Amino acid sequence: MRMKRAHRRLTAVVASGLLGVAVVSCGPGHQGAADGGGPRQGSGGAGSASRTEAAYPGLADVPEKVEPDGSTVLLGDPGARMTVRLYEDPRCPVCKEFETSGGGPVLTEWVLRHKAKVEYTMASFLDPRLGGDGSKKAVNALRAALERGKFAEYHAVLYQNQPAEEVDGFTDARLLQLAGKVKGLRSPSFDAAVRSMKYRGFVDSAESAYAAAGHGGGHAGPGTPTAVVNGYQIPVESNGLLFDPGVFGKFLTLADGPSA
């Protein structure tokens, strides 16, 4: 009942148009970040910590693991009250916008302060659409990085250095080169996992999970990035709030409020 009340409240806030956001995503009908909804200056952020633990010093210290479903990467304190599920594709330029200049840095602060945990579903649907296999290779490399406790750091590096969407730039050589930016990630076992697509099963499972999350239980996927906050999926027509740090921070605060 408490969760239903929270969802109704968040729905009312989003539906009111108060956030003033536009639709931006990679997915059916995707036209790229030029559709609008790019980052804008704003206030807001993680707010005061609600847990007693000291903040993690940095991404390198945040717990990360593969969930039992075999397709989800869990990042953050498992006991954090807020859960944010993110659907992303490594080649999606709008995901890069979210992660580097939108709400992503705000969410990272929540994770570092034990206020939120993130469930990542890393899709690869852009490969068949655009040609190549860069998304699959990147997801495989991210899974290999998790084996060394470096998923979060490598995830950040990949989006910071994302090639143009139409360029199949996440080659083995490029992925290994970028891995060199993460201290302690490169090793013979990591390099071999990248080159051999060792975690192809994980890649396929993650893509299947993404497809199954499509609207109405369909198999087209919800588009990327999509965020589900404490079970409330931000509607596609309002996902522009993901790209304004201030608005996204306020949304998280509402979702984490006393009545949430």
N, C-alpha and C positions, 0 to 999 in steps of 0.2 A: 504493500500500500504506500509506504514511504517513497519507494522508487517511482511508483506511478505518479505520485504527486509532483515529484521532482521533474519527471518527464513532461508533465502537463505545463509546469511552470516554464521550463526551457522552451517548449514548443510555443508558448504564448509570447515569450520574449523574441524569439526568432521570427515568428509570424507577424509580429507587430511592425516589422520593417525598421525598428529602432536602430538596428545595427547598420543598415544602409550598405549592404554588400552585394556583390555580383557573382555570377556563376563562372568558375574557372576550374577546369579539370582536364585530365587525360582520360578519355573514355569515349563512348558512343557520341559522335558529333563533335569530338574535340577539335578545337581550332588553335589551341596554344594559349600562352599567357597574354597574347595581344587582345583577348576577349575582355580584359579588364580585371579589376580586383587585385591589383598588385599591391606591394607593401606601401603603407602610409604611416606617417609618424603618429604616435599615440602614446598615452600613458597606460599604466597597468602592468601587471606581471604576476609573479608567483604569490605575492602576499606573504603574510607571516606564517612561519612553520607551525603546523599543528601537531607534529610529533616531536619527541624529546631527543631523538638521535641527532648528533652533529651532522651537518651536511657532508655529503661525499666531496672530497677535495676536487675531483674532476671525473670525466667520463671513464678514465682508466680504472677507477675504483668502484664503479657501479656494477652490481651483480647482473649477470646475463646468462640465459640458458634457453634451450629448446623445450617448449612445452610438450606434454605427453601426446598431443595430437600430431606431432611430427611435422607441423607446418608453421608454427608460430614461434617467434623469438620473443621472450619476455625480458624486458630491460627495466631494472629498478628494484626497489625494496618490495618483496612479495607482500609485505604487510601494509603497504601504502593504501590509503582509503580510496583514492581515485584510480580508475583503470581507463586508459585511453588506447583503443585499438586503432592502428593506422594501416591503411591499405596503400601501398606505394609500388611504383615500378622504377628501377634504377635509371631508365632512360627518359622518364617523364620530366619535362622541364618545369612543370608546375609543382611537382614534388620538390625540385631543387629550390624553387622560390619559397615554398613553405619552410623547408629545412634551413635555408641560409638567411633569409631576410623577413620571413613571415612569423607565424606562430611557433615554429620549431624551436628557436632559442628560448622562448618563454617556457615551452613544455620541458625542455632540458633542465631549466632552473627548478621546476617543480620536481623533476626526478631526482636531481642532486640533493634536494631538501627533504626527501622521503615523502613528499606530498602526493606523488603520482608514480604509477608504473605504466610502461608502454608495452602493448602487444603488437608486434610488427607482423604483418602478412606481406611478404615481398613477392609481388607478381612479376610476370614476364610476358604479358600479353602484347606488348609493343613490338616484340621481335617479329611475329608473323605479319603484323600490320605494316611495319616499316622495312622489314628485311633484315637479315643478319641474326646474330644470337648474343648480342651484347648484354641484354637483360639477363638471360639465363646464366651467362658466364659471371656476371656481377653478383647475382644471387648465390651462385655456387661459391664464389670467393668470399662473400659475406659469411656464409655458413662455415667455411674453413677458418675464417678469422675468429668465429665464436669459439672454436676448439682451443684457441689460444687466449680466450678472454678479451678479444680485441674487436668484437662486432661493433660496438658503439663508436669507437674511434675511427674504424675503417669506414663505417657507414657515413660518418661526417665527411671524411676525406673524399669519398666517391661523389657525393653530391656537390662538394666544393669544386670538384674538378670534372664535372659531368660534361661529356662532349655534346655537340649539337644533336638534337633529337634525331634528325635524319641521317646522322653519321653513326655507323656501327663501330663506335670508338672504344668500347670496353673489350679490347682484345686481351689475350693472355698476357702479352708483353706489357700492355698498358696497366692492367690490373696489378701485376707484380711490381711495376715501377711505382705505382701509387701506394702499394703496401709498404714500400720503403719509407714513406712519410710517417708510418705508425711505429713507434719504438717497440722492438721486440716481436714484430709480426712475421717478418721474413724468416723462413727456416726451410730446410729441405722438405719436410713433410707438408708445410703450407704450400710451397711452390708446386710440389707434385700434385696436391689436391686441386689446385687451380688449373694446371695443365691437363689433368685427366678427367675433369668434371666429376670428381669423387662423390659429390653430394647431389648428383642428378636427381636422385629420388626425393630429396628435400625440395629441390627446385620444382619438380612436378607436383608435389603435394601442396606447396604454397600456391602455385598457380591454380590448382583445383579448388583450394579453399577460397581464393579470390573469386573465381568464377561462380562458385556456389553462393557467394554473398550478394549476387546480383539482385536488383529490385524485384520483389514479388517472387523470390526463390528461383529466378531464372539463372542462366549461366553466362551472362554477358559481363558480370562483375559490376561493382558499384561505381567504377571510375576512380582515378587517382589524382590527388590524394583524397581519401575519404577518412573521416575521423568519427569514431563512436566513443562517446564520453559517458562512462558509467552506464552503458547500455543504450544511451540516446544517440542515434545517428544523426549528425548534422545534415539537414536536407540539402540536396544538390543545388537547389535554387538559392541557398544561403551560404554555400561553402566559401564565399569570398571572405567570411570572417576569419578563415584560416590564415589569411595573408596580411592581416593588420595585427601587429603584436599587441597593441593596446586593447583592441576589441577581443582578441582571442584570450588574453589574460583575464579580462572581465568575465568572459563566458566561463572560463575554468573556475573562477571564484564563485560565480552563481551556481555552477554544478556542484561545487564543494561546500556550499553554504549549509547552515544549520538544518534547513528543511530539505536539503538534497538527499 
